[in-house]
Amino acid sequence: MPDLCLHHVGCAVSSIEEGLKPYRDALGFSRISEIITVASQNVRVCFVETAPGVFMELVEPTADDSPVAGFLKRRQYFYHVCYSAPDVVVTIEQLETRGFRRLSIFDSEAFNGTPCAFLLSPEMALVELCTAEAFTLLGPAP
């Protein structure tokens, strides 16, 4: 069985700056990353720490053909859950034997260029894998 830990829940937003307001102003979360562009996914992202080592990832599309733009059009805001894994590639192989389907593997700027992956669970839920050790909460948000 893979050694996984919840890292974040992905939330599609049309504007990170606007999407941050309820988390920062109403809920009082203060550990917020800088905004990071993930070019291969056509998105900008920002992480809000909601508990030690657990984040909300606000994801803003940077292109009309970004998959995240489609989630926004369908009003599907919370759209993926991400687990950290000691080795993303090995974990993908383990999950594929359990009925998960690999969608993409990409090097993410949000995780210092280390591999991340998207998979579909047997129930068709979108799951991301990342390497938590490569993640750094960079500093205050705008």
C-alpha positions in Angstrom: 0.0 0.0 0.0 1.4 3.5 -0.9 2.6 5.7 2.0 0.4 8.8 1.4 -0.4 11.9 3.4 -3.0 14.6 2.6 -1.2 17.6 1.3 -4.0 19.9 -0.2 -7.4 20.2 -1.7 -7.5 22.1 -5.1 -10.1 24.8 -5.5 -10.7 26.5 -8.9 -10.9 30.3 -8.7 -11.3 33.0 -11.3 -8.9 35.2 -9.4 -6.4 34.2 -6.7 -6.4 37.7 -5.2 -10.2 37.5 -4.7 -10.2 33.9 -3.7 -7.8 34.5 -0.9 -10.0 37.0 0.9 -12.3 34.6 2.7 -9.4 32.4 3.8 -7.2 35.3 5.0 -9.8 37.9 6.1 -12.8 35.9 7.4 -11.1 32.6 8.5 -7.9 34.2 9.6 -5.4 31.9 7.9 -2.0 33.8 7.7 0.4 31.2 6.3 0.0 31.9 2.6 2.4 31.2 -0.2 3.4 33.5 -3.0 1.5 33.1 -6.3 3.3 30.5 -8.5 2.8 30.0 -12.2 2.7 26.3 -13.2 3.3 26.7 -17.0 2.7 23.1 -18.0 -0.8 23.2 -16.5 -1.7 26.8 -17.7 -2.5 27.9 -14.1 -1.3 30.1 -11.3 -1.6 28.7 -7.8 -1.4 29.8 -4.2 -1.4 27.7 -1.1 -3.2 28.5 2.2 -2.1 26.5 5.2 -5.2 25.4 7.1 -3.5 23.0 9.5 0.2 22.1 9.9 1.2 20.7 6.5 -2.3 20.7 5.1 -3.3 23.3 2.5 -6.0 24.7 0.3 -4.6 25.3 -3.2 -6.3 28.1 -5.0 -5.9 27.4 -8.8 -6.5 30.2 -11.4 -6.5 29.4 -15.1 -4.1 31.4 -17.3 -5.7 30.3 -20.6 -9.2 29.7 -21.8 -8.3 26.1 -22.7 -7.0 25.3 -19.3 -8.9 22.4 -17.7 -9.4 24.6 -14.6 -11.4 27.1 -16.8 -13.8 24.2 -17.5 -14.3 23.5 -13.8 -15.1 27.2 -13.3 -17.7 27.1 -16.2 -19.3 24.1 -14.5 -19.2 25.8 -11.1 -17.1 22.9 -9.8 -14.8 24.7 -7.4 -13.3 22.0 -5.2 -12.1 19.6 -7.8 -9.0 17.5 -6.6 -7.3 16.2 -3.6 -3.6 15.9 -3.4 -1.5 13.4 -1.5 2.2 13.6 -0.9 4.2 10.4 -1.6 7.8 9.5 -0.9 8.2 8.6 -4.6 5.6 9.8 -7.1 6.5 7.5 -9.9 6.5 4.3 -7.7 3.2 5.4 -6.1 1.6 5.8 -9.6 2.6 2.2 -10.4 1.2 1.0 -7.1 -2.1 2.9 -7.6 -2.5 1.7 -11.3 -2.5 -1.9 -10.0 -5.4 -0.8 -7.8 -7.6 0.6 -10.6 -6.3 4.2 -10.8 -5.8 5.6 -14.2 -2.8 8.0 -14.9 -3.7 11.2 -16.6 -0.5 13.2 -16.6 2.9 13.5 -15.0 4.5 17.0 -15.0 7.3 18.8 -13.2 5.7 21.5 -11.0 7.1 24.9 -10.2 5.1 24.8 -7.0 7.1 21.8 -5.9 10.6 23.0 -7.0 10.4 21.3 -10.3 9.8 17.8 -8.9 7.3 15.4 -10.5 3.6 15.6 -9.8 0.9 13.6 -11.3 -2.9 13.5 -11.8 -4.8 10.3 -11.7 -8.5 9.2 -11.8 -9.6 7.0 -9.0 -11.8 4.0 -9.8 -14.8 6.2 -8.8 -13.6 8.9 -11.2 -12.3 11.3 -8.6 -9.4 13.5 -9.5 -6.3 12.7 -7.4 -2.9 14.5 -7.5 0.4 13.2 -6.2 3.2 15.4 -5.1 6.5 15.3 -3.1 5.8 17.3 0.1 9.5 17.5 0.9 10.0 19.6 -2.3 7.3 22.1 -1.2 8.2 25.3 0.6 5.7 27.9 1.9 7.4 30.8 0.3 6.1 33.8 2.2 3.2 36.3 2.5 0.7 36.5 -0.3 -0.1 39.8 -2.1 
